[in-house]
Amino acid sequence: MMNSIIFLLLLSAVAWFWFDTQRTQEVAKGLCKQVCGQLHLQLLDDTIAVARVRLRRDNQGRWGVQRTYQFEFSDGGNNRQQGTVIMRGMTIEILELPGYMDRIISPV
């Protein structure tokens, strides 16, 4: 009985983490599309990929999940460049498009 409860709790935690990661990735992708559009750039392959997931403290000392995503963009030519967006929960922490925009850092 106790093993079943532990298994269900573990399964629930994994399911929550997976759904939370998917939701965060959609928010990050939408943000990347918006910024690329404003700068007349193209988000290539219409996708972003998780590069890192870790637990980090915010400015108030609370623990949260920080996810780093990488994506490729172009100015319409044949040059592919790599951008980075770091999210803490649903909030953007850093967005970086080298050569087109200074790093944006949001206080979290």
C-alpha positions in Angstrom: 0.0 0.0 0.0 2.7 2.5 1.0 4.7 1.6 -2.2 1.7 2.4 -4.3 1.3 5.8 -2.6 4.9 6.7 -3.1 4.8 5.6 -6.7 1.7 7.7 -7.4 3.3 10.7 -5.8 6.4 10.3 -7.8 4.4 9.8 -11.0 2.4 12.9 -10.2 5.5 15.0 -9.7 7.0 13.8 -13.0 3.8 14.6 -14.8 3.6 18.0 -13.3 7.2 18.8 -14.2 6.7 17.6 -17.8 3.5 19.7 -18.3 5.1 22.7 -16.6 8.1 22.4 -18.9 5.9 22.2 -22.0 3.9 25.3 -20.9 7.1 27.3 -20.1 8.6 26.3 -23.5 5.5 27.6 -25.3 5.7 30.9 -23.4 9.4 31.2 -24.2 8.8 30.4 -27.9 6.0 33.0 -28.2 8.3 35.6 -26.6 11.2 34.7 -29.0 8.8 34.9 -32.0 7.6 38.3 -30.8 11.0 39.8 -30.3 12.3 38.3 -33.6 9.4 39.9 -35.4 10.0 43.3 -33.8 13.6 43.2 -34.9 12.7 41.9 -38.4 14.4 38.5 -37.8 13.1 35.0 -38.4 12.9 32.4 -35.7 14.3 29.4 -37.6 12.6 26.0 -37.6 9.9 27.7 -35.4 11.3 25.9 -32.4 13.4 26.3 -29.3 15.2 23.6 -27.4 15.9 23.0 -23.7 19.6 23.4 -23.0 19.5 23.3 -19.2 17.2 22.8 -16.3 18.2 23.6 -12.7 16.9 24.8 -9.3 18.0 28.4 -8.5 17.1 30.9 -5.8 15.5 34.2 -6.8 16.3 37.6 -5.2 14.1 36.8 -2.3 15.8 33.5 -1.6 12.9 31.3 -2.9 13.8 28.2 -4.9 12.4 27.8 -8.4 13.0 26.0 -11.6 15.2 27.8 -14.1 15.1 26.6 -17.7 17.5 27.7 -20.4 16.4 27.5 -24.0 18.4 28.0 -27.2 17.1 28.8 -30.6 18.3 29.8 -34.0 17.4 33.0 -35.8 18.4 34.7 -39.1 18.0 38.2 -40.6 16.8 36.6 -43.9 20.2 35.6 -45.3 22.0 32.4 -45.0 23.4 33.1 -41.6 22.1 31.1 -38.6 22.7 32.6 -35.3 22.0 31.2 -31.8 19.9 33.1 -29.2 19.2 32.2 -25.6 16.3 32.7 -23.3 16.3 31.9 -19.6 13.0 31.5 -17.9 12.2 31.1 -14.2 8.8 29.7 -14.1 6.7 31.6 -16.6 8.8 34.8 -16.2 11.7 35.7 -18.5 14.9 36.2 -16.8 17.3 36.8 -19.7 16.9 37.1 -23.5 19.9 37.3 -25.7 20.2 37.8 -29.5 23.9 38.4 -30.1 24.6 41.1 -32.7 21.0 42.4 -32.8 20.0 43.3 -29.3 21.7 43.9 -26.0 21.0 41.3 -23.4 17.6 41.9 -21.7 17.7 41.0 -18.0 14.5 41.1 -16.0 14.5 41.3 -12.2 12.8 38.2 -10.9 
